[in-house]
């Protein structure tokens, strides 16, 4: 059974910001970049644990896939077979662990 991919509100805002920034210089390239980022996550449906670890995440709950200069940070929940895209950041930036969702006390 394929995993479900869910984009968080923050990750969608990140994509929008990336498209607006790159779009200042080349609108078509910006749209292509965002589509490539989205397509890069498609493999998570079949291989949800395939992403590499996120060095800044001490809990090791999060994984990442890289598309070009961007890191797509996600969390895979085995129980409901869902990969939640949490944020998309430029690879040159360190991830602020505060950008990651806080675990609920019941998990």
N, C-alpha and C positions, 0 to 999 in steps of 0.2 A: 504494500500500500504506500502510495506516495505521500510524503510529508506536505503539510499545508504551509505556505509562505505567507506571513503576515507582516506588513510594513507598519511600524509604529507612526504616530503622528509626527514625532520628532524626526524620524528618518525621511519622511516625505517632505518635511520642511528643509532638511539638509539637501535633498535632491533639487528642490526648488531654488535654494540659494546657490547651489553649484551651477544650475542652468542659467540663472540670472547673471552670475559673475562671468562665466565663460561667454555667455551670450552678448556681453558688452563688446566683445571683440569679434565674435563669429557666431551668429545665432544658429546656423545649421550645425556647426561643430558641437555646440552646446547640447542641442537635441540629440545628436548621435552619441555623445558621451553619456548622457543620462540613460539612453536606451541600452547602451553597452553595460552600464552598471546594473540595470534591472535584469538584463539577460544573464549576467554573470551569476545571479542568485538562483536562476532556474535549476541549476544542477543540484541545489539543496533539496529539491523535491525528491530526487532519487538517492542522494547521498548527503543527508542533513548533518552528519558529523564530519564531513570532509574538510571543513575549514581549519585553518591553523589556530593555535592558541593566541590569545591577546596578552602580550607581555605585561601590560599595565593592570591586568585583572588578576589580583591575588586569589580570588575565589575560584578561578578556572571554570566559571559558569559560562563564559562567553567565548565565541570563536570568531574568526574573520576570514573573508575572502577578499582578494585584491583584484581590482580592475584598473589597469593603468596606474595613475597616481592616487587612487582612492581606496580606502579600507572600508569594507562593509562589515560592520560589527553586528553579530546576531547571537541569539540564545536558542538552543534547541531543547524542547521539552519532550522527552521520550513518551511520557504518559499520554499526552494528547497529540503526539506526532506533529508538532508545530515548530517551525523555525521562525522566530520573531526577529525581524531586522530592527535593531535598536537605534543605530546611528550610522552615518556615512561621513567619514572625515578624510582630509587630504593626508596622504601617507607620510608627508614630511612633519606632520604635527603629532605630538604625543597625545594620547587619549587621556582626558581628565576622567579618572574613575568615577567622579560625581555625575558624569554623563550617563553612566550605566544605571539601570533600574535597581532599586534597592530590593533585596530578596524579602519576600513576605515571611513573617514569623512562622507560618504554617508550612513552609516548604523545607 
